Amino acid sequence: MDDILKIAQDCGFAVVLEGRIGNQEYNSVSGPVQALERFAEAIRDTVLQTQPRQNE
C-alpha cells in the first residue's frame, strides 16, 4: 500500500494520514485532475512493464 501512496504523491496528490486504529491506517488523498491523469499513466506504465510481451 505504501507504494501506491508514494506514486500518488509523486504525481502531485496530497496524502494525509487521518488516523490509525491498531495496524490499520486511514489516509486521505486529494489533488487536481492533472494529478489523477499522471497517476493513471503511472499505474498503466507500471502494469505494462510487469506484463510479459506476447510474440506478434
SULQUI-V808466 format. One record per residue. N is the residue number from 1. SS is DSSP state (h for helix, s for strand, l for the rest). PHI is phi in whole degrees, -180 to 180 (none if undefined). D_LAST is the distance of its C-alpha to the last C-alpha in whole Angstrom. Layout:
BEGIN
N|SS|PHI|D_LAST  N|SS|PHI|D_LAST
END
This chain:
BEGIN
1|l|none|35  2|h|-62|36  3|h|-63|32  4|h|-69|32  5|h|-69|35  6|h|-65|35  7|h|-61|32  8|h|-60|34  9|h|-63|37  10|h|-62|34  11|l|-87|33  12|l|111|37  13|l|-81|38  14|s|-91|41  15|s|-116|41  16|s|-121|45  17|s|-77|46  18|s|-87|48  19|s|179|49  20|s|-142|49  21|s|-126|50  22|l|64|50  23|l|-91|46  24|s|-87|45  25|s|-106|44  26|s|-118|44  27|s|-119|43  28|s|-112|43  29|s|-126|40  30|s|-146|41  31|l|174|40  32|l|-76|39  33|h|-59|36  34|h|-61|34  35|h|-66|34  36|h|-64|32  37|h|-64|30  38|h|-64|29  39|h|-63|29  40|h|-61|27  41|h|-64|24  42|h|-64|25  43|h|-67|24  44|h|-59|21  45|h|-62|20  46|h|-63|21  47|h|-66|19  48|h|-64|16  49|h|-72|17  50|h|-92|18  51|l|-84|15  52|l|-69|12  53|l|-75|9  54|l|-96|6  55|l|-69|4  56|l|-89|0
END
